[in-house]
Amino acid sequence: MDLDLQTYSIGGDSAVNRIAGFVESVKTTGRSHNRIMIVEVFGRYAGHTVFRGGAAADADCILIPEICVDFDVVYAHMKQVYMRRIRESDTSTGTYVIVVTEGLHDSEGARTSDESVAADAFGHKKLGGSGKYVRECLMKRIKVDPDMKRLFKEQGLFIEGMNEMPDIRESTPKYLIRSGTTSALDSNYGRDLGAGAVVLLTNDISGVTVTEVNDGTVRFASINSMIKQRHVNDQMITFYESLGICFGRKPEPYRESWQEITGKPWSYL
């Protein structure tokens, strides 16, 4: 379901939908209280679910393991977007939403982790705490930025000692992302692959992984060729940077590319 070890893993669509729904939900309290909202979700060394879930929910900033985060860049983007929204709102309300992976690391290479939790049976260190880390990094900057207090005074939001600058809150849905109803795509895809595996076994084909059932044809590949670490493609990151999403670095130019499909395109329907 992390989408990091095969071209598609059953559960990926369900997880992405859960992330998107959760991020959309926190926007409500973000706007009502003029808060900066941070949502920390799973994603150890590959950021596919964070990337797609955040993009689907129209998050302002998506921090994934593939990018070393420069918090000066994040803060500058946050400040620009947040202040514009407050000023353009008839009610002086606005929010800024960040979706961050548990496997975050900054521009100095430091990776956040929960030091109190022991490694698992495979020796993997428990990751987490990135939402808190992002909040602390942004709070350090917002506290010394006179423009934020000036904004609140200008918009009639300033209350000395109570509401002097935007509040930053982090939320960690944890296993709620891995729970709940399976999406229709995952249910259908899982049934196809399960039935396809039976077809292969009854024809003495084993040691492979089913990739899809297309027009009744069961397609498969060797397990070794399929199971390997896959990361978010940098060209896709630059594509979304051109759409205004911050990834914690100075936006890199998108290299425009296009291709006409001459054969039959893949379709799940």
Secondary structure, 3 states (H helix, E strand, C coil): CCCCCCCCCCCHHHHHHHHHHHHHHHHHHHHHHCCEEEEEECCCCCCHHHHHHHHHCCCCEEECCCCCECHHHHHHHHHHHHHHHHHHCCCCCCCEEEEEECCCEECCCCECCCCCCCCCCCCCCCCCCHHHHHHHHHHHHHHCCHHHHHHHHHCCCCECCCECCCCEEEECCHHHCCCCCCCHHHHHHHHHHHHHHHHHHCCCCCCEEEEEEECCEEEEEEHHHHCCCCCCCHHHHHHHHCCCCECCCCCCCCCCCCCCCCCCCCCCC
